[in-house]
């Protein structure tokens, strides 16, 4: 009987892979949100297929994690990560909320966008220590400065399609050769 219970709990925990973020970086503006959602719709990035399970909630709140999901795919609306967030402020069309404890401080940025009748939601986490945004530290102890989607060269064509061509300088300057 104990073996059966252990097998069942292992199947329950091990059969579903851990929820992975859609993108790792930072959201600073609505243009970043549009860029990530556009990349999801074009297949460059993947929508999150479900909301986090209770056992995953501590893992989703990580510096740089960005999750995008649609209400249709998940069957649910509100993102739950198990943290208590401030009421939040609207800035540039985004909802910015704070969470802090003795050990850590985070901001959560949320955006809700209706694309062709389907509601897409974006959740972004950013760690803050002593008023500064902290870089991402890899498991090997290396520090990585995270970029924003609108500065990521992989999404340049998405920015062009969205009409944000003048938002940033072109990724590669090209000079005409004289003959």
Steps between C-alpha positions, in 0.01 A plus 500: 500500500783742584670422167179582317465831688866586431458416129188712478667801665806462275279488192311803619816703565720366224261477205469874439812700414581809705348818359757685287493876436410628155804731500773605742567874500335817625182681402541878505218618273188400313719458193682218681164338575386531137833360382477189721134435417571545129792256526265249666238541228764459226639183665840646599405463867255265670192591697484346846254209467375517858521699821749396770416217736524560875834317523647723224394837636832569676686422178310734266589818689856534371692800374434543128228235461230607255188289448244551225177302486156527348176453688389254232803269539503494879126517557567744783556872527693611805864409551571366850854477631434473872656838591326800652538798266421867553187641339723636225520803277422541131802619305506519120205260474663243730414405858810514724478334841753459783576208727761507772611292791811506718696304240381624164318773315326459166286694262242323285392658174173389344346577165168382357444521124219386277636361172231399248246437776738291717627651825878461541660570835865576573662472844858619555712481815794721589707477818587822681761534773568832671335693219695332219393235255719195544657308212416137436749264667541163326547171686874535422512834681527713187322833489289573191350838422150434370374687197152612406314329214495824298882503508534132414612462137299178463181707503602780262258381229219485757565864590487591130168314458358672808598841361766577761782546248613834642492378860869410503796520274544220251684201640777518243617817334570457133722731307487527126822408329645740256604344170 
